[in-house]
Amino acid sequence: MLVWNYTQRLQTQLQQASQQAAEKAKLDTVDVLVAAYDIPAHTNLAPEQLKVEQIPKQAKLAQALTTVDDAVGKQTQYPISSGEQILPSKFVAVHVETGLAFVIAPGKRAVSIKASEVIGVGGLLQPGDKVDVIGSFDKDKMGKDEAVIVLQNVEVLAVAQTPEGDTGEVTPQGVTDQIAGKVTTSNVPGVAAGPTPTATAVKPKAQPEAKTVTLAVGPEEAQRLVLAEDTGQLRLALRPAKDTSTVELPEATLSQIRAPIEQPSVQITSVQFSPTTAKAGDTLKVQMVVKNTSNKPVPSQGPNPEFTYVQGQTYFSQNFPSEDAKFRVGVSFDGHPSAPFPYRWGFGGDLAPGASATIVGYVKLTYDLKPTNFWAGVIQEPASVVQDNVGPTLVTVLPANVAVIAVDAANVRSGPNVASSVISKLNYGTEVPIVGQEKDWFRIKLPDGREGFVAAGWIIAPQP
């Protein structure tokens, strides 16, 4: 009897202790983020795939996430089972894009040339500047002593070992974003803008002892640049800020040095193309202001301003052949036009000395066109171009309801906001049909037939 009484009391004490421990553990719980259902690898997590549960504190893993926002948009590297705690180690590691390779624009190559204080504009050349490359060649290699502009409007990626974005010392009062084109929260659709950093003066760092300058050039330009450096001497000419114009000049030879530089008697003082992004069937408008800079009247010929060409026509095909010594303005473009400056317009009459005139012309766009440079010029008929490459402007003609991806990689999301899951990525230059639009988001059809949304800032689309 004594043994039985003792065992009963011991069992009761153990049950009470167990109940107390369970109640204590139940009260000591924490939130933890778990998978709402099985999630495969390589999945961009969406809110509906996650949920927050309460579990005993002792059961929570040390690195487990606790809120849905901690995981939304992250890509899984491994499968996650239903109810499994979400750990950062399950995500694809973020690749930090650093180095010169991530500064080079698509389609460009980084090529270095020898530099000195003279070649590098007195050692004051800075990463991010734009330059023209001038080559000087002797008669032993070229047949005559001459200087030519080898390349124009070339971006400087680095001076010595200083890359773009590290051009000088920033004062401690604030931070200046020196990397052109950097995406910030203020220009991403659907993301609230953060506080604007205080802009401060950046003192450029002179590098007179720099031995190299690295330029961003196309593959064909890279070939010419290397060949020009091997066969001649190169000099860099610094361009004014925001000046992207190009000119066509004959080579300069020794026999021309003493000859006076003649100024054209007619000059275009301004030019504007619109729209720069259009669809087939739209009309391109070009507005030019010309001025007679001579002391004599300047004769002109037809067609008169406001005349409309159809894409593919020329001044000759429309019965406006050249009249000797008459002046006209014209529009040309990259590629292989059927005639130099195929679209030409007269001034509407002779232009008096010192007078200016505004000429408006139109080109009916009938077929789609990849981004192409258009520019204006002045022609003294029949074939003397007295001013060239004025106001070069990229014009894109798209088929109706087609968008072109304008960034390296654009996320296609399931909904018209950044919180929606990413269902695909499209590379630069990809063309996709536009199905609809919701505010700053376009609904597009992917090559596999699915539909998704892409931010308006990441594409080129026909203007309404």
C-alpha positions as CSV (number, residue, x, y, z in Angstrom):
1,M,0.0,0.0,0.0
2,L,2.8,2.4,0.9
3,V,4.5,1.7,-2.5
4,W,1.3,2.2,-4.4
5,N,0.6,5.6,-2.6
6,Y,4.1,6.7,-3.4
7,T,3.9,5.9,-7.1
8,Q,0.5,7.6,-7.4
9,R,1.8,10.8,-5.9
10,L,4.9,10.8,-8.2
11,Q,2.8,10.3,-11.3
12,T,0.5,13.2,-10.3
13,Q,3.6,15.5,-9.8
14,L,5.0,14.6,-13.2
15,Q,1.7,15.3,-15.0
16,Q,1.4,18.7,-13.3
17,A,5.0,19.6,-14.2
18,S,4.4,18.6,-17.8
19,Q,1.2,20.7,-18.0
20,Q,3.0,23.8,-16.5
21,A,5.9,23.4,-19.1
22,A,3.4,23.1,-22.0
23,E,1.5,26.2,-20.9
24,K,4.7,28.2,-20.5
25,A,5.9,27.1,-23.9
26,K,2.5,28.1,-25.4
27,L,2.7,31.6,-24.0
28,D,6.4,32.1,-25.3
29,T,5.7,32.1,-29.1
30,V,7.1,34.2,-32.0
31,D,6.1,35.1,-35.5
32,V,7.9,33.3,-38.4
33,L,7.5,33.4,-42.2
34,V,6.6,30.1,-43.8
35,A,5.7,28.8,-47.2
36,A,1.9,28.7,-47.8
37,Y,2.4,25.8,-50.2
38,D,5.2,24.0,-52.0
39,I,7.4,26.5,-53.9
40,P,9.7,25.2,-56.7
41,A,13.3,26.5,-57.2
42,H,13.9,29.6,-59.3
43,T,10.6,31.2,-58.4
44,N,10.2,34.9,-57.7
45,L,8.2,35.0,-54.5
46,A,4.8,36.6,-54.4
47,P,2.8,37.6,-51.3
48,E,0.2,34.8,-51.9
49,Q,3.0,32.2,-51.6
50,L,3.9,33.2,-48.1
51,K,2.2,33.4,-44.7
52,V,3.1,34.3,-41.1
53,E,2.6,31.8,-38.3
54,Q,3.2,31.7,-34.6
55,I,5.4,28.9,-33.3
56,P,7.2,28.3,-30.0
57,K,10.2,30.4,-29.6
58,Q,12.4,27.4,-29.3
59,A,11.3,26.1,-32.7
60,K,12.2,29.2,-34.7
61,L,15.4,28.9,-36.7
62,A,18.0,31.6,-36.0
63,Q,17.9,33.2,-39.5
64,A,14.2,32.7,-40.3
65,L,12.4,35.7,-41.7
66,T,9.4,37.2,-39.9
67,T,7.5,39.4,-42.4
68,V,6.2,38.9,-46.0
69,D,8.0,42.0,-47.2
70,D,11.3,40.4,-46.2
71,A,10.9,37.8,-49.0
72,V,8.6,39.3,-51.7
73,G,10.5,39.6,-55.0
74,K,13.3,37.3,-54.0
75,Q,14.1,34.4,-56.2
76,T,14.4,30.9,-54.7
77,Q,17.5,28.9,-55.3
78,Y,16.2,25.7,-53.8
79,P,12.6,24.2,-53.5
80,I,10.7,25.2,-50.3
81,S,8.1,22.8,-48.8
82,S,4.7,23.8,-47.5
83,G,5.0,25.1,-43.9
84,E,8.8,25.3,-44.1
85,Q,10.4,28.4,-42.5
86,I,11.8,30.9,-45.0
87,L,15.6,31.3,-44.7
88,P,17.8,33.9,-46.6
89,S,20.0,30.9,-47.6
90,K,17.2,29.6,-49.8
91,F,17.5,32.7,-52.1
92,V,19.6,33.3,-55.1
93,A,22.6,35.4,-54.1
94,V,22.5,39.1,-55.3
95,H,25.2,39.7,-57.8
96,V,26.8,43.1,-57.2
97,E,27.4,44.7,-60.6
98,T,30.7,46.5,-60.3
99,G,33.7,47.2,-62.5
100,L,34.2,48.8,-65.9
101,A,32.2,46.1,-67.8
102,F,29.0,47.3,-66.1
103,V,29.6,50.9,-67.3
104,I,29.8,50.1,-71.0
105,A,26.6,50.7,-72.9
106,P,25.1,47.8,-74.9
107,G,26.8,47.4,-78.3
108,K,29.9,49.3,-77.2
109,R,33.4,48.1,-76.5
110,A,36.1,49.7,-74.2
111,V,39.3,50.4,-76.1
112,S,42.3,52.2,-74.6
113,I,44.7,54.5,-76.4
114,K,48.0,56.0,-75.4
115,A,47.7,59.3,-73.6
116,S,49.8,62.2,-72.5
117,E,49.1,65.7,-71.1
118,V,48.7,67.0,-74.6
119,I,46.6,64.2,-76.0
120,G,44.4,64.2,-72.9
121,V,43.4,67.9,-73.3
122,G,46.1,69.3,-70.9
123,G,45.4,66.5,-68.4
124,L,42.0,67.9,-67.7
125,L,40.0,65.1,-69.5
126,Q,37.5,63.5,-67.2
127,P,35.6,60.1,-67.3
128,G,32.1,60.9,-68.8
129,D,33.4,63.6,-71.2
130,K,32.7,63.3,-74.9
131,V,35.5,63.8,-77.4
132,D,36.4,63.7,-81.1
133,V,39.4,61.6,-82.1
134,I,41.6,63.3,-84.7
135,G,44.3,61.4,-86.5
136,S,47.4,62.8,-88.1
137,F,49.1,60.7,-90.8
138,D,52.2,61.3,-92.9
139,K,52.7,60.9,-96.6
140,D,54.8,57.7,-96.3
141,K,51.8,55.8,-95.1
142,M,48.8,57.7,-96.5
143,G,50.3,59.2,-99.7
144,K,50.1,62.8,-98.3
145,D,50.4,64.6,-95.0
146,E,46.9,65.0,-93.7
147,A,44.7,65.2,-90.6
148,V,41.2,63.7,-90.4
149,I,38.5,63.3,-87.8
150,V,38.5,59.5,-87.2
151,L,35.6,59.3,-84.7
152,Q,33.1,61.8,-83.3
153,N,31.1,62.2,-80.1
154,V,32.9,59.3,-78.3
155,E,32.4,58.8,-74.6
156,V,35.4,58.7,-72.2
157,L,35.0,55.7,-69.9
158,A,38.2,56.1,-67.9
159,V,41.3,58.2,-67.6
160,A,44.2,56.1,-66.4
161,Q,42.6,53.8,-63.8
162,T,39.9,56.3,-62.8
163,P,36.6,55.0,-64.2
164,E,33.4,56.9,-64.9
165,G,31.7,57.8,-61.7
166,D,34.9,58.5,-59.8
167,T,35.9,61.9,-61.2
168,G,36.8,63.9,-58.2
169,E,36.5,64.6,-54.5
170,V,33.1,65.2,-52.9
171,T,32.7,67.7,-50.1
172,P,31.4,66.2,-46.8
173,Q,28.2,68.2,-46.8
174,G,26.5,65.8,-49.2
175,V,26.8,63.2,-51.9
176,T,26.5,63.8,-55.6
177,D,25.5,61.0,-57.9
178,Q,28.1,61.2,-60.5
179,I,27.1,58.1,-62.6
180,A,25.0,59.3,-65.5
181,G,21.8,57.3,-66.1
182,K,21.8,55.6,-62.7
183,V,18.4,54.3,-61.8
184,T,17.1,55.6,-58.5
185,T,13.8,55.2,-56.6
186,S,12.7,58.6,-57.9
187,N,12.4,57.4,-61.5
188,V,11.2,53.8,-61.0
189,P,7.4,53.6,-61.6
190,G,5.4,52.5,-58.6
191,V,8.3,53.1,-56.1
192,A,8.0,55.9,-53.7
193,A,10.7,58.5,-54.0
194,G,13.2,58.7,-51.2
195,P,14.7,61.9,-49.8
196,T,16.8,63.7,-52.4
197,P,20.5,63.7,-51.5
198,T,22.1,67.1,-51.2
199,A,24.0,67.9,-54.4
200,T,27.5,69.3,-53.8
201,A,30.2,70.6,-56.0
202,V,32.7,67.9,-57.3
203,K,36.1,69.2,-58.0
204,P,37.5,67.5,-61.1
205,K,40.8,65.7,-60.6
206,A,43.4,66.6,-63.1
207,Q,45.5,63.7,-64.3
208,P,48.4,65.1,-66.5
209,E,50.4,62.0,-65.9
210,A,47.8,59.6,-67.2
211,K,49.2,57.2,-69.8
212,T,45.9,55.8,-71.1
213,V,42.4,57.0,-72.0
214,T,39.7,54.4,-72.4
215,L,36.9,55.1,-74.9
216,A,33.5,53.5,-75.5
217,V,33.3,52.6,-79.2
218,G,31.4,50.2,-81.5
219,P,33.1,47.1,-82.8
220,E,33.8,48.6,-86.2
221,E,34.9,51.9,-84.6
222,A,37.3,49.9,-82.4
223,Q,39.0,48.5,-85.5
224,R,39.4,51.9,-87.0
225,L,40.7,53.4,-83.7
226,V,43.4,50.7,-83.3
227,L,44.5,51.0,-86.9
228,A,44.6,54.8,-86.8
229,E,46.8,54.7,-83.6
230,D,49.2,52.1,-85.1
231,T,49.7,54.1,-88.4
232,G,49.5,57.7,-87.1
233,Q,49.2,60.0,-84.2
234,L,46.0,60.6,-82.3
235,R,44.7,63.7,-80.5
236,L,41.5,64.1,-78.5
237,A,39.3,67.2,-78.9
238,L,37.0,67.8,-76.0
239,R,33.4,68.6,-76.9
240,P,31.1,71.0,-75.0
241,A,28.7,69.5,-72.6
242,K,25.5,68.2,-74.2
243,D,26.8,68.8,-77.7
244,T,26.1,65.6,-79.7
245,S,26.3,67.1,-83.2
246,T,28.5,65.5,-85.9
247,V,30.0,67.1,-89.0
248,E,31.4,65.9,-92.3
249,L,34.7,67.5,-93.2
250,P,37.3,66.8,-95.8
251,E,40.8,65.9,-94.6
252,A,43.1,68.8,-93.8
253,T,46.3,68.8,-95.8
254,L,49.5,71.0,-95.7
255,S,48.4,72.8,-98.8
256,Q,45.2,74.0,-97.1
257,I,46.8,75.5,-94.0
258,R,47.3,78.9,-95.6
259,A,43.9,79.0,-97.4
260,P,41.2,81.0,-95.6
261,I,38.4,79.1,-93.9
262,E,35.2,80.1,-95.8
263,Q,32.0,80.6,-93.8
264,P,28.8,79.3,-95.5
265,S,26.5,82.0,-96.8
266,V,23.5,80.2,-95.4
267,Q,23.3,78.5,-92.0
268,I,20.7,76.5,-90.1
269,T,20.4,78.1,-86.7
270,S,17.9,75.6,-85.2
271,V,16.2,72.3,-86.2
272,Q,13.6,70.1,-84.5
273,F,12.2,66.7,-85.5
274,S,8.9,65.4,-84.1
275,P,7.7,62.9,-83.2
276,T,10.8,61.0,-82.4
277,T,8.9,57.8,-81.7
278,A,6.1,57.2,-84.2
279,K,4.2,54.4,-85.9
280,A,3.8,53.5,-89.5
281,G,1.3,55.9,-91.0
282,D,2.4,58.9,-88.9
283,T,4.0,62.0,-90.4
284,L,7.5,63.3,-89.4
285,K,7.7,67.0,-89.1
286,V,11.0,68.9,-89.4
287,Q,11.2,72.6,-88.6
288,M,14.3,74.5,-89.5
289,V,15.4,78.1,-89.1
290,V,17.9,79.4,-91.7
291,K,19.8,82.6,-91.9
292,N,21.5,84.4,-94.7
293,T,24.9,85.3,-93.2
294,S,26.2,87.0,-96.4
295,N,25.7,90.5,-97.8
296,K,24.0,89.2,-100.9
297,P,20.5,87.7,-101.6
298,V,20.5,83.9,-101.6
299,P,18.5,82.3,-104.4
300,S,16.3,79.3,-103.7
301,Q,14.1,76.9,-105.6
302,G,11.2,74.5,-104.9
303,P,9.5,72.7,-103.4
304,N,8.1,75.3,-101.1
305,P,7.9,74.8,-97.4
306,E,5.1,72.6,-96.1
307,F,5.6,70.1,-99.0
308,T,5.1,66.5,-97.9
309,Y,7.3,63.6,-99.1
310,V,6.4,59.9,-98.7
311,Q,9.0,57.7,-97.1
312,G,11.2,56.5,-100.0
313,Q,10.6,59.4,-102.4
314,T,13.3,62.0,-103.3
315,Y,13.3,65.6,-104.5
316,F,14.2,64.3,-107.9
317,S,11.4,61.7,-108.1
318,Q,8.9,64.4,-107.2
319,N,10.1,66.6,-110.2
320,F,12.2,69.1,-108.2
321,P,15.6,68.6,-109.9
322,S,18.5,70.7,-108.9
323,E,19.0,74.2,-110.4
324,D,22.6,75.3,-110.4
325,A,23.7,77.6,-107.6
326,K,20.3,77.6,-105.9
327,F,20.1,76.8,-102.2
328,R,17.8,74.4,-100.3
329,V,17.6,72.8,-96.9
330,G,17.4,69.0,-96.7
331,V,17.1,66.1,-94.4
332,S,19.2,62.9,-94.5
333,F,19.5,59.8,-92.3
334,D,21.8,56.9,-91.4
335,G,21.8,53.9,-93.7
336,H,21.7,54.1,-97.5
337,P,19.4,56.8,-98.7
338,S,18.6,56.7,-102.4
339,A,20.1,60.1,-102.8
340,P,22.2,62.6,-100.7
341,F,19.7,64.6,-98.6
342,P,16.7,63.0,-100.4
343,Y,14.1,65.3,-98.8
344,R,14.8,68.9,-99.8
345,W,12.8,72.1,-99.4
346,G,13.2,75.7,-100.7
347,F,13.0,78.9,-98.7
348,G,9.8,80.0,-100.3
349,G,11.7,82.7,-102.2
350,D,15.1,84.4,-102.2
351,L,16.5,85.1,-98.8
352,A,17.6,88.7,-98.2
353,P,21.0,89.5,-96.6
354,G,20.8,89.0,-92.8
355,A,17.3,87.7,-93.0
356,S,16.0,84.5,-91.4
357,A,13.2,82.1,-92.5
358,T,11.5,79.2,-90.9
359,I,11.0,76.2,-93.1
360,V,8.7,73.3,-92.2
361,G,8.7,70.1,-94.1
362,Y,6.9,66.7,-93.7
363,V,7.8,63.1,-94.4
364,K,5.0,60.5,-94.4
365,L,6.3,57.4,-92.6
366,T,5.0,54.3,-94.3
367,Y,7.1,51.5,-92.8
368,D,8.7,50.7,-89.5
369,L,12.3,51.8,-88.9
370,K,14.8,50.9,-86.2
371,P,16.2,53.8,-84.2
372,T,17.9,55.9,-86.9
373,N,19.7,59.3,-86.8
374,F,18.0,62.0,-88.9
375,W,19.7,65.4,-89.4
376,A,19.4,68.6,-91.5
377,G,21.8,70.4,-93.8
378,V,22.1,73.2,-96.4
379,I,22.8,72.3,-100.0
380,Q,24.0,74.6,-102.8
381,E,22.7,72.7,-105.8
382,P,23.4,70.5,-107.4
383,A,25.7,68.7,-104.9
384,S,27.7,71.1,-102.6
385,V,26.8,70.5,-99.0
386,V,27.6,73.8,-97.2
387,Q,26.3,72.7,-93.8
388,D,25.9,69.1,-92.7
389,N,24.8,67.1,-89.6
390,V,22.7,69.8,-88.0
391,G,20.5,68.6,-85.1
392,P,21.0,64.8,-85.3
393,T,18.0,63.2,-83.8
394,L,17.1,59.5,-83.2
395,V,13.8,58.6,-84.8
396,T,12.0,55.3,-84.3
397,V,9.1,54.1,-86.5
398,L,7.3,51.1,-84.9
399,P,4.5,49.0,-86.3
400,A,1.2,49.8,-84.8
401,N,0.8,48.6,-81.2
402,V,4.4,47.3,-80.9
403,A,6.8,48.2,-78.1
404,V,10.6,47.8,-78.1
405,I,12.5,47.1,-74.8
406,A,14.9,50.0,-74.2
407,V,16.9,48.7,-71.2
408,D,19.3,45.8,-70.8
409,A,16.7,43.6,-69.1
410,A,13.1,44.5,-68.3
411,N,11.0,42.7,-65.8
412,V,7.6,41.5,-67.0
413,R,5.3,41.3,-64.0
414,S,1.9,39.6,-63.4
415,G,0.3,42.9,-62.5
416,P,0.7,46.6,-63.1
417,N,2.8,47.3,-60.0
418,V,6.2,46.5,-58.6
419,A,4.7,44.2,-55.9
420,S,3.5,41.8,-58.6
421,S,5.6,38.7,-59.3
422,V,8.1,38.7,-62.1
423,I,7.0,36.2,-64.8
424,S,9.7,36.9,-67.4
425,K,12.6,39.1,-68.5
426,L,13.0,40.7,-71.9
427,N,16.4,41.8,-73.3
428,Y,17.3,45.1,-74.9
429,G,15.8,45.5,-78.4
430,T,13.1,42.8,-78.1
431,E,9.8,43.8,-79.9
432,V,6.5,42.7,-78.2
433,P,2.9,43.5,-79.1
434,I,1.0,46.0,-76.9
435,V,-2.3,44.6,-75.7
436,G,-3.4,47.4,-73.4
437,Q,-2.2,50.1,-70.9
438,E,-2.9,50.8,-67.2
439,K,-1.5,54.2,-66.2
440,D,2.4,53.9,-66.3
441,W,2.3,50.1,-67.2
442,F,1.8,48.5,-70.6
443,R,0.1,45.1,-71.0
444,I,2.2,43.1,-73.5
445,K,2.1,39.7,-75.1
446,L,5.2,37.6,-74.5
447,P,6.7,35.4,-77.3
448,D,5.3,32.3,-75.6
449,G,1.8,33.7,-75.7
450,R,1.5,34.7,-72.1
451,E,0.5,38.3,-71.1
452,G,2.2,40.5,-68.6
453,F,2.9,44.1,-67.6
454,V,6.1,46.1,-68.2
455,A,6.8,49.6,-66.8
456,A,6.5,52.5,-69.4
457,G,10.0,53.7,-68.6
458,W,11.5,50.4,-69.8
459,I,10.1,50.5,-73.4
460,I,9.8,52.6,-76.5
461,A,6.2,52.7,-77.6
462,P,4.4,54.6,-80.4
463,Q,3.2,58.0,-79.2
464,P,-0.6,58.4,-79.2
